[in-house]
Amino acid sequence: MQLLSSPPPFTIEQLRTLASPLAEYRTMPFAVEALDSRLSGGGLRAGALHDAAALTCSLVDDAAATLFFAGIAAREARAAGAPVLWVSCRHDLYAPGLEQAGLASADVIHAQPRDDAALLAVVEDAVRDGTPAAVVAEASRVSMVATRRLQLAAAEADIPVLLLRRHRGRERDPLGDPSAAWTRWRIASAPSERLGVAGVGRHRWLVELARQRGGEGFTLTVEGCDETGRLAVPALSADRAAETAGPVRRSAA
């Protein structure tokens, strides 16, 4: 694939694409009623940019955010019969962990550009090429203009772009920067269920939708991705009214 040298200007038709109703587009349901019922259109918009970040700088929260996107990508790869492009400037992609979330190494193409600027060019070029079923990109600095370009490219190709925003400091919220993303998520690790015998229970995450177009934010405790990339809601959480919908703890631009 050839990197784009200079970005073309937005056309009127492209700008209309950003504002078009979700109902006109394909969606990717989680197949979890507690999630899909709170998402505009009954699931994630497929041809769109989606942001996620770990709630804190901790390794367990970082892993939870990574696997949250890995599960989405795995389900889309299985449905489309195409590979996932994972783009990162870092050297810490852990294939066995992704496989536990349903994303087998045989289904992943890994690209490692030199910096965030090159990373964004690789992502946009891959989406416009149309080869991957989904693109997961890990970046620290992404401008509002860059997110608009990714949203437009994703909409035109009907390919999800999952942007994992890395922490740049303990006190800096990665979602504090403005974004054209369709949804913005914060993910954290949560205590697993206690087992009656010695062992490790299925991991749990606190999933916070900080912003979505055409809908409200919410928080929900879920069981992490299984080997097919699917989430679940713990039995107690499904029956408990304490799970919130509406304003979240922090605002996201």
Stockholm file with secondary structure:
# STOCKHOLM 1.0

chainA/1-253         MQLLSSPPPFTIEQLRTLASPLAEYRTMPFAVEALDSRLSGGGLRAGALHDAAALTCSLVDDAAATLFFAGIAAREARAAGAPVLWVSCRHDLYAPGLEQAGLASADVIHAQPRDDAALLAVVEDAVRDGTPAAVVAEASRVSMVATRRLQLAAAEADIPVLLLRRHRGRERDPLGDPSAAWTRWRIASAPSERLGVAGVGRHRWLVELARQRGGEGFTLTVEGCDETGRLAVPALSADRAAETAGPVRRSAA
#=GR chainA/1-253 SS CCCCSSCCCCCHHHHHHHHSCGGGSCEECCSCHHHHTTSGGGSEESSSEEEEEESSSSHHHHHHHHHHHHHHHHHHHHHHTCCEEEECSSSCCCHHHHHHTTCCGGGEEEECCSSHHHHHHHHHHHHHHTCCSEEEEEESCCCHHHHHHHHHHHHHHTCCEEEEECCSSTTCCGGGSCCCCSEEEEEEEECCCCCSSSSCCCCEEEEEEEEETTBCCEEEEEECCCTTSCCBCCHHHHHCTTSCBSCCSSCCC
#=GC SS_cons         CCCCSSCCCCCHHHHHHHHSCGGGSCEECCSCHHHHTTSGGGSEESSSEEEEEESSSSHHHHHHHHHHHHHHHHHHHHHHTCCEEEECSSSCCCHHHHHHTTCCGGGEEEECCSSHHHHHHHHHHHHHHTCCSEEEEEESCCCHHHHHHHHHHHHHHTCCEEEEECCSSTTCCGGGSCCCCSEEEEEEEECCCCCSSSSCCCCEEEEEEEEETTBCCEEEEEECCCTTSCCBCCHHHHHCTTSCBSCCSSCCC
//
